[in-house]
Amino acid sequence: MSRPVRIALIGAGAFVRKAHAPSLLELGNAVQIAAVYSRTQASAETVAESIPYDVDIYTDIGALLADESIEAVDIVLPIPLLPEAVSQALAAGKHVFSEKPIAQTVAEAQALIAASRSCGDRVWMVGENWRYEEAFQAAARAVEAGRIGQPLFCDLSLQLPIRAEYQGATWRNSGEMLGGYLLDGGVHHVAGLRVVLGEIESVSALTTAHREDLPPADTMSAALRFSNGVVGTYLITYAVGSSLGSDAVHIGGSEGSLRVSRGELVLERDGERECQAFDVLISVREELAAFVAAVRDGTSHRNSPQEALQDLAVVEAMLASARTGTLQRVERHV
């Protein structure tokens, strides 16, 4: 059996504790968490206590990256801090898994990708667990196989009111992050749409702000045109929620329709309905498993920096459309 990949967690926030650390532990002997970094000792120790073996604790990212026994890093930091940490880790010769989005702007992401090309054959995977959601992969296969005929339209409507547990995350609520929650969550939703229907070529959007604690805007409605001719709508609000809201993508085709959420795929055709249920809790584990396999064996994965850049480009185009009141074409990066 191959020796485990020695990986360090850079970041010790809620999502590390909830998803990343447990997911890495579930990979068993394939990976060993070697260290935890946080700007504060107490936060790093909290994560370390959840790991059933001894790990090193760092509050200096440079010192961690200088440790040659650490092969890879899993970077889960506030979005404004991600690009610099990724750049440092790649320059230090580490394999990198970094959380989404790849950066705050397309220009920043392009510069980061350009710089990464001088870092040799290091694996750099940008987190996007929606590309590892089995329901969306199954929906993509159904569309590709012609199960609903030619796809014609789609809609995605989401009500995701921000819960109190996130209100302490001042970097999210400061107003300094471009796009705010619309960017942070939007790359997930765009990735899911792209998995099933392919590239989005143009968008027209409106945004508004209902809550002062969710700057610069918390609600967006967008019209989408896909390269394959599908037209669709995307509505997202982080301000309010309702039990009557939907959290699924609906796609209508020339011979049937489907509805896909993170937990279910429903296909309808010729008066018959087919339902599949999926475990929505495994996608972070699955993408981290793909990262570890890429590091160990050179196995391909779905979350290239270019894919992350394309997700970001779509969201950036929506925000630009809302700002300027004009239709925006989406530049292709994949």
C-alpha positions in Angstrom: 0.0 0.0 0.0 1.3 3.5 -0.8 2.2 5.7 2.1 -0.3 8.3 3.1 -0.2 11.8 1.6 0.9 14.2 4.4 -1.4 17.2 4.2 -1.7 20.3 6.3 -5.0 22.2 7.0 -4.5 25.9 6.4 -7.5 27.4 8.2 -9.5 26.4 11.2 -12.9 27.9 10.7 -16.4 26.3 10.8 -16.2 24.6 7.4 -12.8 23.0 8.3 -14.3 21.6 11.5 -17.6 20.6 9.8 -16.4 19.2 6.5 -12.7 19.3 5.6 -11.2 17.7 8.7 -13.9 14.9 9.0 -13.7 14.2 5.2 -9.9 13.8 5.3 -10.2 11.5 8.3 -12.7 9.4 6.4 -10.1 8.7 3.7 -8.3 6.5 6.2 -4.8 5.4 5.3 -4.7 7.4 2.1 -4.0 10.6 3.9 -2.4 11.8 7.1 -3.3 15.3 8.5 0.2 16.4 9.5 -0.5 20.0 10.7 -3.1 22.7 11.3 -2.5 26.4 10.7 -4.6 29.3 12.0 -3.8 32.9 12.8 -4.8 32.1 16.4 -3.4 29.2 18.5 -6.7 28.5 20.1 -8.5 27.9 16.7 -5.8 25.6 15.5 -5.9 23.6 18.7 -9.7 23.2 18.4 -9.3 21.5 15.1 -6.3 19.5 16.2 -8.3 18.1 19.1 -10.8 16.6 16.6 -8.0 14.6 15.0 -7.3 11.2 16.7 -3.5 11.5 16.5 -0.9 14.1 17.1 -0.6 17.0 14.6 1.7 20.0 14.5 0.1 23.4 15.1 1.3 26.5 13.3 0.4 30.2 13.5 3.0 31.2 10.9 2.1 30.0 7.4 5.7 30.5 6.2 7.0 28.1 8.8 4.4 25.5 7.8 5.2 25.8 4.1 8.9 25.4 4.9 8.3 21.9 6.4 9.5 19.6 3.6 7.7 16.6 5.1 4.3 18.2 4.2 3.5 17.3 0.6 0.1 19.0 0.3 -2.1 21.7 1.8 -5.8 22.1 2.1 -6.5 25.9 2.2 -9.8 27.0 3.7 -9.4 30.7 4.4 -11.5 33.8 4.0 -11.9 34.6 0.3 -9.8 37.7 0.3 -6.8 35.7 1.8 -7.1 32.7 -0.6 -5.0 33.9 -3.6 -2.0 34.9 -1.6 -2.0 31.6 0.4 -2.3 29.6 -2.8 0.5 31.5 -4.4 2.8 30.9 -1.4 2.0 27.2 -1.2 2.6 26.6 -4.9 5.8 28.5 -4.8 6.9 26.4 -1.8 6.4 23.2 -3.9 3.2 22.0 -2.3 0.3 20.3 -3.9 -2.7 22.6 -3.3 -6.4 22.1 -2.6 -8.0 25.6 -2.2 -11.6 26.4 -1.4 -13.8 28.2 -3.9 -14.0 30.7 -5.3 -10.6 30.8 -7.0 -10.4 34.5 -6.4 -12.6 37.6 -6.0 -12.2 38.7 -9.7 -11.4 37.1 -13.0 -8.3 39.3 -13.4 -7.0 38.1 -10.1 -7.7 34.5 -10.9 -6.0 34.8 -14.3 -2.9 36.2 -12.7 -2.8 33.4 -10.2 -3.2 30.8 -12.9 -0.4 32.4 -14.9 1.9 32.4 -11.9 1.1 28.8 -11.1 2.6 27.6 -14.5 6.1 28.2 -13.2 5.5 25.8 -10.2 6.1 22.6 -12.1 3.8 19.6 -11.9 2.2 20.5 -8.6 -1.5 19.5 -8.4 -3.7 22.5 -7.8 -7.4 21.7 -7.3 -10.0 24.4 -6.5 -12.8 23.2 -4.3 -16.2 22.9 -5.9 -18.2 20.1 -4.3 -21.2 20.6 -6.6 -19.1 19.1 -9.4 -18.9 16.0 -7.2 -22.6 15.8 -6.3 -23.8 12.5 -7.8 -27.3 13.9 -8.4 -25.9 16.6 -10.8 -23.6 14.1 -12.5 -26.6 11.7 -13.0 -28.6 14.6 -14.4 -25.8 15.4 -16.8 -25.7 11.8 -18.0 -29.5 11.8 -18.5 -29.4 15.0 -20.6 -26.4 13.7 -22.6 -28.3 10.4 -23.2 -31.3 12.3 -24.6 -33.6 11.1 -21.7 -35.6 14.4 -22.0 -35.0 15.0 -25.7 -33.4 18.4 -26.6 -33.1 20.5 -23.4 -35.0 23.8 -24.0 -35.1 25.8 -20.8 -34.1 25.7 -17.1 -34.8 27.5 -13.9 -33.0 27.6 -10.5 -34.6 29.4 -7.6 -33.0 29.4 -4.2 -33.9 30.9 -0.8 -30.9 30.6 1.5 -31.3 33.0 4.4 -28.0 33.5 6.2 -28.2 31.9 9.6 -26.9 33.4 12.9 -23.9 31.0 13.1 -22.3 32.9 10.1 -22.9 36.4 11.5 -19.6 36.3 13.4 -17.7 35.9 10.1 -16.9 39.6 9.7 -15.0 39.2 6.5 -18.3 38.0 4.8 -20.3 40.9 6.2 -17.7 43.7 5.9 -18.8 44.9 2.4 -15.2 44.6 1.2 -15.7 41.3 -0.6 -16.7 41.9 -4.1 -20.2 40.4 -4.7 -20.6 39.3 -1.1 -22.7 36.2 -0.7 -23.8 36.4 -4.3 -20.2 35.6 -5.3 -19.5 33.1 -2.5 -22.6 31.0 -3.2 -23.0 31.9 -6.9 -20.0 29.9 -8.0 -21.6 26.7 -6.5 -24.9 27.3 -8.4 -23.1 28.1 -11.7 -21.0 25.0 -11.4 -24.1 22.9 -10.9 -25.8 24.4 -14.0 -22.6 24.0 -16.1 -22.3 20.3 -15.1 -25.7 19.6 -16.4 -26.2 21.9 -19.3 -22.7 23.1 -20.4 -21.4 26.6 -20.9 -23.3 29.8 -20.2 -22.6 32.3 -22.9 -24.5 35.5 -21.8 -26.4 36.8 -18.8 -28.6 39.7 -17.9 -29.1 40.4 -14.2 -30.6 42.6 -11.5 -29.5 42.7 -7.8 -30.9 44.3 -4.7 -30.1 44.6 -1.0 -32.7 43.9 1.6 -30.5 43.4 4.7 -27.8 45.8 5.8 -25.8 43.0 7.3 -25.3 41.3 3.8 -23.6 43.9 1.7 -23.3 44.8 -1.1 -26.4 42.9 -2.3 -28.2 39.8 -1.0 -30.7 39.0 -3.9 -30.2 38.5 -7.6 -32.3 37.6 -10.5 -30.6 36.6 -13.8 -31.6 35.5 -17.3 -29.1 33.0 -18.8 -28.4 31.8 -22.3 -26.4 28.6 -22.7 -24.2 27.8 -25.7 -26.5 24.9 -26.6 -29.4 27.3 -27.0 -31.0 26.6 -23.6 -32.4 29.7 -21.9 -33.0 29.9 -18.2 -33.5 31.9 -15.0 -31.5 32.0 -11.8 -33.0 33.6 -8.7 -31.1 33.6 -5.4 -31.8 35.4 -2.1 -29.8 35.3 1.1 -32.1 37.7 2.8 -35.3 35.6 3.5 -36.6 32.1 3.3 -39.8 30.2 3.0 -40.8 26.6 3.4 -42.5 27.0 0.1 -39.3 27.7 -1.8 -37.5 25.3 -4.1 -33.9 24.4 -4.2 -33.8 22.4 -7.4 -32.8 22.9 -11.0 -35.8 22.2 -13.3 -35.0 21.5 -17.0 -37.6 21.2 -19.7 -36.9 19.3 -22.8 -38.6 18.4 -26.1 -39.5 15.0 -24.9 -39.6 15.2 -21.1 -38.3 17.1 -18.1 -36.1 16.6 -15.0 -35.7 18.2 -11.6 -32.4 17.9 -9.8 -31.3 18.9 -6.3 -28.3 17.9 -4.3 -30.3 15.0 -2.9 -32.6 13.9 -5.7 -33.1 13.5 -9.4 -36.6 13.2 -10.8 -37.2 12.3 -14.5 -40.5 12.6 -16.3 -41.3 11.3 -19.8 -44.3 9.9 -21.5 -46.4 10.2 -18.3 -43.9 8.1 -16.2 -41.8 9.3 -13.4 -38.4 8.0 -12.2 -36.8 9.1 -9.0 -33.3 8.6 -7.6 -32.1 9.6 -4.2 -28.5 10.6 -3.4 -26.4 11.1 -0.3 -25.6 14.8 -0.2 -23.1 14.6 2.6 -20.3 12.9 0.6 -19.3 15.5 -2.0 -16.6 17.3 0.1 -15.1 13.9 0.9 -15.3 12.8 -2.7 -13.5 15.9 -4.1 -10.8 15.6 -1.4 -10.4 11.9 -2.3 -10.0 13.0 -5.9 -7.3 15.4 -4.8 -5.4 12.8 -2.9 -5.6 10.4 -5.8 -4.3 13.1 -8.1 -1.3 13.7 -5.8 -0.6 10.0 -5.3 -1.2 8.6 -8.8 -1.7 11.5 -11.2 -5.4 10.7 -11.5 -7.4 13.3 -13.3 -10.0 15.3 -11.4 -13.0 17.7 -12.2 -11.9 20.8 -10.3 -9.2 22.5 -12.4 -8.4 26.1 -11.8 -9.7 26.8 -15.3 -13.1 25.3 -14.4 -13.2 27.5 -11.2 -12.2 30.5 -13.3 -15.2 29.8 -15.6 -17.6 29.6 -12.7 -16.3 32.9 -11.5 -16.5 34.5 -14.9 -20.2 33.8 -15.1 -20.9 35.3 -11.7 -18.7 38.3 -12.4 -20.7 38.8 -15.7 -24.0 38.7 -13.7 -22.7 41.3 -11.3 -21.5 43.5 -14.1 -24.8 43.2 -15.8 -26.6 44.3 -12.7 -24.3 47.2 -12.3 -24.4 48.5 -15.9 -27.9 47.5 -16.9 -26.6 45.7 -20.0 -26.4 42.2 -21.3 -23.0 40.7 -20.6 -21.3 38.0 -22.7 -19.3 35.5 -20.7 -15.7 35.0 -21.8 -14.7 31.4 -22.2 -11.8 30.0 -20.2 -12.2 26.3 -20.6 
